[in-house]
Amino acid sequence: GSLLEVVAPVFDEVIAFDRSEAQLAAARERLSRRRYSHVRVFNAELGDERVSKVVADKGGADAVFAARVLHHASKPAAAMSAIAELVAPGGVALVLDYVAHGDERMRDEQADTWLGFSPRELTRFAVDAGLGDVHVASIPAIRCGDGPDGHLDWQVLAAKKQPAKKQQSNVRA
């Protein structure tokens, strides 16, 4: 989506993926128009081995942005773990999704599996995935646009992957 155009100018290298070829075609067109040649685009799902390998070969991502992914996941905790696996030690994950709501129409009209999450649920997913320094901030519906989900409150989780701890040596001089 349009988040790619916000992220692309900030980073030297961007790896973007989506499961919708229509979304990717639109993204490729926008990237070409803006001459963002440093963005690699994949038709892939979260957890796809091709994407994981490309990111792992770079030592992980400094920042991972996941916009409105968890409410479509069959297992949102597993999706958060897949997001966390992409983050380099010391890097951040930013996960945008809906606040828990009761609009059942979203299941039929937007193929939503989950009707959002409480901040506590998002925090638990992140901590269980090995992320720390977790913060969740709400985004009122008035700031979320006028699309089919524009009436919903959204939230963003920001969390950090802790650097690997150095092992202490038991050798004495």
Secondary structure, 3 states (H helix, E strand, C coil): CCHHHHHCCCCCCEEEEECCHHHHHHHHHHHHHHCCCCEEEEECCCCCHHHHHHHHHCCCEEEEEEECCHHHCCCHHHHHHHHHHHEEEEEEEEEEEEECCCCCHHHHHHCCCCCCECHHHHHHHHHHCCEEEEEEEEECHHHCCCCCCCCCCEEEEEEEECCCCCCCCCCCC
